[in-house]
Amino acid sequence: MIDYPTGFEPKFLLECELHLSTAREESLWNDRLRNSINVRTRRYLSDPFLRPICELKCNEATDFQSALLLKQVGMVEIDTFVTRQLEFHNQVMLVVRLTHKALSYLEEFSHQNHEDENSPAPFDAFDALVSGVCSYLCIDRGNGIVVTRDLAEVALDLHDVDVLSRTMNLTSLNRQFDFSLQRFATETERLEVEDHWSCSYNLHKNGAAVVDLQEFASTNSKPGRVDAKAFA
């Protein structure tokens, strides 16, 4: 039997999961929304398919892990095209597109009853989800992202290294580009051409950032521990 190093807490993974769960629940609650919308929004986000489908529909990108899950259940298909931009001439790029099954799944949620049907501009949990998704372009959870052809072509035109360097091949499971670009596209530049890559269900597109969760965590993390006795 291996002896634990002095001070090592074997429940560190459990502590991490509970930290994340607590922080998530606290962050999702919005005092400006009715309780019923908050509850339904949290239920929507617990669905393993809805958010990544919504991300691909609204932002044309989602994280690699979610894309693998969607592919497994037949909600995304792989497509290819040959790049024409000078720097990437004749490179075959793999992209994804939502299947009819995925679009039907998304449609079911978008047509659920609004909280205030008599209101001239009803706002419900689906609108809250779309608004949240439209606040960024994509989230890299540590293993890259997948994109649709529309976003891929915009990223190629903008020489958007933040997007291109993260794109994954769902067949080989590898990064698609092995290069170093000097130019980084800005949120403003992406938003200026959002008509070419974004579908926000007529809600305001309020962000186009590429978020790297690992980089964010390493930059913003602070030393600290949870009392392991709480999990004994």
C-alpha positions in Angstrom: 0.0 0.0 0.0 1.3 3.5 -0.9 1.6 6.0 1.9 0.2 9.4 1.2 2.7 12.3 1.3 2.4 14.5 4.3 -0.4 16.9 4.0 -1.9 15.3 0.9 -5.7 15.2 1.0 -7.0 12.2 -1.1 -10.5 13.9 -1.3 -9.1 16.8 -3.4 -11.1 15.7 -6.4 -14.3 15.6 -4.4 -13.5 19.0 -2.9 -13.0 20.4 -6.4 -16.3 19.0 -7.7 -18.3 20.3 -4.7 -16.6 23.7 -5.1 -17.6 23.9 -8.7 -21.1 22.8 -8.0 -21.7 25.3 -5.3 -20.2 28.2 -7.3 -22.2 27.2 -10.4 -25.5 27.2 -8.5 -24.7 30.6 -6.9 -23.7 32.1 -10.2 -26.7 30.8 -12.1 -29.3 32.4 -9.8 -30.4 35.8 -11.1 -32.4 38.0 -8.7 -33.8 40.0 -11.6 -35.6 37.0 -13.0 -38.6 35.2 -11.6 -37.9 32.1 -9.6 -39.6 29.9 -12.2 -37.3 31.2 -15.0 -34.2 30.6 -12.8 -35.3 27.1 -12.0 -36.0 26.3 -15.6 -32.8 27.8 -16.8 -30.8 25.6 -14.4 -32.7 22.6 -15.6 -31.9 23.5 -19.2 -28.2 23.8 -18.4 -28.3 20.3 -16.7 -29.3 18.9 -20.1 -26.1 17.4 -21.7 -27.2 18.4 -25.3 -29.0 21.7 -25.1 -26.2 24.2 -24.4 -23.7 22.8 -27.0 -26.5 22.7 -29.6 -27.4 26.2 -28.8 -23.7 27.3 -28.9 -23.4 25.8 -32.4 -26.6 27.4 -33.6 -25.9 30.8 -32.1 -22.1 31.0 -32.2 -21.1 28.3 -34.7 -18.7 26.7 -32.2 -18.7 24.5 -29.1 -16.1 22.8 -26.9 -14.5 19.5 -28.1 -15.9 17.3 -25.4 -19.5 18.4 -26.1 -19.0 17.9 -29.8 -17.9 14.4 -29.3 -21.0 13.7 -27.3 -23.3 15.3 -30.0 -21.5 13.3 -32.7 -22.1 10.1 -30.7 -25.8 10.6 -30.6 -26.2 11.8 -34.2 -26.7 15.5 -33.5 -23.7 16.7 -35.5 -22.2 15.6 -38.8 -18.7 16.2 -40.1 -18.1 18.1 -43.2 -15.0 19.2 -45.1 -13.9 22.0 -47.3 -10.6 23.1 -48.9 -9.3 26.4 -47.7 -8.5 29.1 -50.3 -6.8 31.8 -48.2 -3.2 32.2 -49.3 -1.7 31.3 -45.9 -3.7 28.1 -45.7 -4.1 27.3 -49.4 -5.5 23.8 -50.2 -5.6 22.7 -46.6 -8.6 20.4 -45.9 -10.5 21.5 -42.9 -13.0 19.5 -41.0 -16.0 21.3 -39.6 -19.4 20.3 -38.2 -23.0 21.0 -38.9 -26.1 20.4 -36.8 -28.3 17.6 -37.9 -32.1 17.7 -38.2 -32.2 15.7 -35.0 -30.3 18.5 -33.1 -32.4 21.3 -34.7 -35.6 19.5 -33.7 -34.3 19.1 -30.2 -33.5 22.8 -29.9 -36.8 23.7 -31.4 -38.7 21.9 -28.7 -37.1 24.1 -26.0 -37.5 27.3 -28.0 -41.3 26.8 -28.4 -42.0 26.0 -24.8 -44.5 28.3 -23.1 -43.2 31.8 -22.1 -43.7 32.9 -18.5 -45.8 35.9 -19.5 -47.7 35.0 -22.7 -49.7 38.3 -22.5 -46.6 40.4 -22.4 -45.7 42.2 -25.6 -42.1 41.0 -25.3 -42.1 37.8 -23.2 -38.8 36.6 -21.8 -38.4 33.0 -20.7 -35.7 30.5 -19.7 -34.8 29.7 -23.4 -34.2 33.4 -24.0 -32.0 33.5 -20.8 -30.0 30.6 -22.2 -29.5 32.2 -25.6 -28.5 35.5 -24.0 -25.9 33.7 -22.0 -24.5 31.9 -25.0 -24.5 35.1 -27.0 -22.2 36.7 -24.5 -19.1 34.8 -25.9 -17.9 33.2 -29.0 -16.6 29.9 -27.7 -15.3 28.3 -24.5 -12.2 26.1 -24.6 -12.5 23.7 -21.7 -8.9 22.4 -22.1 -9.2 20.3 -25.2 -10.0 22.7 -28.0 -13.2 23.5 -29.9 -15.1 22.5 -33.1 -16.6 25.0 -35.5 -19.0 25.2 -38.4 -17.9 26.2 -41.9 -19.3 29.7 -41.5 -17.2 30.5 -38.5 -14.2 28.7 -40.0 -14.3 30.9 -43.1 -14.6 34.0 -41.0 -11.7 33.0 -38.8 -9.6 32.3 -41.8 -10.4 35.7 -43.3 -9.6 37.4 -40.0 -6.5 35.2 -39.4 -8.1 34.6 -36.1 -5.4 32.5 -34.3 -7.5 32.2 -31.1 -10.1 30.3 -33.0 -8.0 28.5 -35.6 -5.3 27.2 -33.2 -8.0 25.5 -31.1 -10.0 23.8 -33.8 -10.1 20.0 -33.4 -10.5 17.2 -36.0 -13.4 15.0 -34.8 -12.0 12.1 -36.9 -8.3 12.1 -35.9 -9.0 13.8 -32.5 -6.0 16.1 -33.2 -5.6 19.9 -33.6 -6.2 20.9 -37.2 -3.6 23.6 -37.5 0.1 23.4 -36.5 1.3 27.0 -37.0 2.1 30.2 -35.3 0.3 33.4 -36.4 1.2 36.8 -35.3 -2.2 38.4 -35.6 -5.1 38.1 -33.1 -8.6 39.1 -34.1 -10.4 41.2 -31.6 -14.0 40.9 -30.3 -14.9 44.1 -32.1 -13.6 42.6 -35.4 -15.6 39.4 -34.9 -18.8 41.4 -34.0 -18.4 43.6 -37.1 -19.0 40.5 -39.2 -21.4 38.6 -36.9 -24.0 38.4 -39.6 -21.7 35.8 -41.2 -21.5 33.5 -38.2 -24.0 34.3 -35.5 -27.7 33.4 -35.1 -28.9 35.0 -31.9 -32.6 34.4 -32.2 -33.1 38.2 -32.6 -31.5 38.8 -29.2 -28.6 41.1 -28.8 -25.2 39.6 -29.4 -23.2 41.1 -26.5 -19.8 39.4 -26.8 -17.4 37.4 -29.0 -14.6 36.4 -26.7 -12.7 33.1 -27.0 -12.5 31.9 -23.4 -9.8 29.5 -22.3 -10.9 28.1 -18.9 -7.5 26.7 -18.1 -5.8 30.0 -18.7 -8.5 31.8 -16.8 -8.2 29.4 -13.8 -4.4 29.7 -13.7 -4.6 33.5 -13.8 -7.4 33.9 -11.3 -6.9 31.0 -8.9 -6.0 31.7 -5.3 -4.6 29.3 -2.7 -7.3 27.9 -0.5 -8.7 24.7 0.9 -12.0 23.3 1.9 -12.5 21.6 5.2 -12.3 17.9 4.4 -14.3 17.1 7.5 -17.4 18.3 5.7 -17.0 15.3 3.3 -16.1 12.7 5.8 
